[in-house]
Amino acid sequence: MNRKAACESEIVELNEQEAAAAFDDIARREMGISGPDFLCRWDAGEWTGRRMDDVQGLVATWMALPLVR
């Protein structure tokens, strides 16, 4: 691997709509549900008391929450 390429990073700023779309893409890819559906189910406590690693895609989607919250 090229050492220079491994160390470079780029910061991309998203507006509110772009961030919501990115979150929706992540929720759909990781969990097979829409971003808004994930948020409703998260707020309802659907996964409370469960190990996050036991729910396919939950960790990746949870990590993306700062995009929309």
PyMOL commands that set and color helices and strands:
alter all, ss='L'
color gray80, all
select helices_A, chain A and resi 3-7+16-31+35-43+52-54+58-63+65-67
alter helices_A, ss='H'
color red, helices_A
deselect
rebuild
show_as cartoon
